Amino acid sequence: MQDADGSALEGATIKVVGKNLLAKSSNDGTFKLANVSAGAPIEISLIGFKTFKTNAKPNIGIIK
């Protein structure tokens, strides 16, 4: 997770929509969700930022 300037976003909540699965981003902005199907809808939220919706995929890469 990175902001528009490329700084890591620590403490973002990553939630699989409709499931009881979630993760928090670490101090370097990384996160891991296990046992999530590719294409599953996820929501990423952090205080002060707009909630971002996307679909899960292996090694999702950088999310800005």
C-alpha positions as CSV (number, residue, x, y, z in Angstrom):
1,M,0.0,0.0,0.0
2,Q,1.4,3.4,-1.0
3,D,0.0,6.9,-1.1
4,A,0.3,9.1,-4.2
5,D,3.8,10.1,-3.2
6,G,5.0,6.5,-2.9
7,S,5.1,6.4,0.9
8,A,4.1,3.2,2.6
9,L,0.7,3.2,4.3
10,E,0.8,1.4,7.6
11,G,-2.4,0.2,9.3
12,A,-4.8,0.0,6.3
13,T,-7.5,-2.5,6.7
14,I,-7.9,-5.0,3.8
15,K,-11.2,-6.9,4.0
16,V,-12.6,-9.6,1.8
17,V,-16.2,-8.5,1.0
18,G,-18.8,-11.0,2.4
19,K,-16.2,-13.0,4.3
20,N,-14.8,-12.9,7.8
21,L,-11.2,-12.4,6.4
22,L,-9.2,-9.3,6.9
23,A,-5.6,-8.1,7.3
24,K,-3.8,-4.9,8.3
25,S,-0.9,-3.4,6.3
26,S,2.4,-3.5,8.0
27,N,4.9,-0.6,8.5
28,D,6.2,-1.1,5.0
29,G,2.7,-1.2,3.5
30,T,2.6,-4.9,2.8
31,F,-0.2,-7.3,3.6
32,K,-1.1,-10.9,3.2
33,L,-4.5,-12.6,2.9
34,A,-4.6,-16.4,2.8
35,N,-7.2,-18.7,1.3
36,V,-8.8,-16.0,-0.9
37,S,-10.0,-16.9,-4.4
38,A,-8.7,-14.9,-7.3
39,G,-11.3,-12.3,-8.3
40,A,-12.8,-12.1,-4.8
41,P,-13.9,-8.5,-4.1
42,I,-11.7,-6.7,-1.5
43,E,-12.0,-3.3,0.2
44,I,-9.1,-1.3,1.5
45,S,-9.7,1.4,4.0
46,L,-7.6,3.8,6.1
47,I,-8.6,6.8,8.1
48,G,-8.1,10.0,6.0
49,F,-8.3,8.1,2.7
50,K,-11.2,7.1,0.4
51,T,-12.1,3.4,0.6
52,F,-10.6,1.6,-2.4
53,K,-12.4,-1.4,-4.0
54,T,-10.7,-4.0,-6.2
55,N,-10.5,-7.7,-6.8
56,A,-8.0,-10.1,-5.2
57,K,-5.3,-11.7,-7.3
58,P,-2.0,-13.4,-6.6
59,N,0.9,-11.0,-5.9
60,I,-1.4,-8.0,-6.4
61,G,1.6,-5.7,-6.5
62,I,1.5,-2.0,-5.5
63,I,-1.8,-0.4,-4.8
64,K,-1.9,3.4,-4.8
